[in-house]
Amino acid sequence: MKNAERILEVYAKAEPWKVDHDAAMRCFEMEEIIAVGNMAYEFISYMIVSWQDHVMEGRVPYQEEDDRRISQFYRSWVEITERNLGEIEKLARDGYEVKGSEEFATHLEEARSILESRALETEIRPIEEILPLAKGNPRPDRYGK
């Protein structure tokens, strides 16, 4: 009986350590995922800027398919990133400092903004096209001519 009591006592003391250790390992693993995610974002951004420069300089032709793929790269990155947010937030709530998470969050915000801007690009029209649609000033006395 004493052996059973001793084993249970050791087991009871070991368990809290294991829980903390497992959480620390999840934090370490998440930091690795974040590092890869940040590198992927930076690579995608670099690649797109390089492609845009080549198109602007006339070194490669603009193709709509390439442009669509850019949006797909960002969408894929955002989807993958959002799947990891819950774990990052949980680790932070548990008191762990998750290295790289601030940069990760900044990249996510940028990527979402880029996707929103790209979605609006189809609605953007030149001012010359819009001016004829404008109505005259309904209150010239108040708003000027």
N, C-alpha and C positions, 0 to 999 in steps of 0.2 A: 504494500500500500504506500509506503514512503516513497518508493520509486515513482509511482504514478503521480503522487503529489508533487514531487520534485520536477518531473517531466512537464506537468501542467503549469507549474510555476515558471519554468524556463520558456515554455511555449507562450504564456501570457505576456512575458516581458519581451519576447522576440517579436511578437506581432506588430506592436506600434512602430518598431524600427523598420519592419518590412513595408508597412504602409507608407511611411515617409520616404523610404528608399524607392519604392515603386513610383511615387509621385515625382520624385526628383528625376528618375529615369525618363518618365513621360515628358517632363520639362526639357530635359536634354534632347530627347528625340524630336520634340516640337521645335526646339531651336535649330536643329539640323534641317527640318522641313522648311522653316522660315528662311534660313540661309539659302537653300536651293530656290525657294519661291522668289526671294529678292533678286538672286542672280538671274533667274528666268525673266523676271520683269525688266531688269536692266538690259538683258540681251535683246529681248523683243523690242524695247524702246530704241536701242542702238540700231538694230536691223532696219526698223521702220524709218528712222531719220536718215539712215544711209540710202535706203531705197528712194525716199522723197528727194534727197539731194541729187541722186542719179537721174531721176525723172526731170527735175527742174533744170539740170544742166544738159539735158537731151542725150545722155549716155545710154539710157534705156527707155523704151517707149512706155507710156502710161497704159496700163491695162486694167479694166474694171475688175477683173478676176483677182488681180493682186491686191487691189484696194479692198475688196470683200474679204480676202484672207486676213488682212490687217485687223478688221473688226472681229473676225473669228478668233484670232490669236488673243486679243484682249478679252473677249467673252469667255474663252476657255480658261484663261488665267484667273479671271474674276470668279468663275464657278468653283474652281479648285480652291482658291483662297478662302472663299466664303465657307466652304466645308470645314476648314481648319479654325475658323474664328471662335467657335464654341469652346473648343479645347483650350485655346489661348486664353480666353476670358475666364474659364474655370480655373486654370492654373494661376492666373493673376489674382483671382478672388481668394485662392488658397494661400496667397502670400508669396508666390514665386515670381521672381523677376525673369521674364521671358525675353532673352536677348534678341534684338532685331525686330521685336514686335511693333515698335513705333514706326520704323521705316516700312515695315510690312503694311501697316495700316495706312500710311501715307501713300504708298504705291497703290493700294486698293482704291483709295479716294481718287487718285489721279486716273486710274484705269476706268473707273465708273464715269468720271467726268468726260474722258475722251470718248467713251461709247455714247454718252448722251449727246455730245457735240457732233459726232459722226452721224448720229440718227437725225439730227437737225439739218445737216448739210443738204439733204434732199429738198428741204423746204426753203432754203435760202435762195433768194433771187436777186439779181442785180437791181440797183436803185432805178435805173432807166426803165426797167420793166414794171416797176411798182408805181412810179410817179403818175403815169396816166390813170391809174386806178384811184388815186387820191381824190377826195371830194374837196371842194373849196372850203375856206374857213367859214364856219357857220356864224361866228361872232367876231367880225373884224374890229368892231369897236372895243372889244375886250381883249382879244388876243393879238391884235395887230394884223397886218395884211398878210 
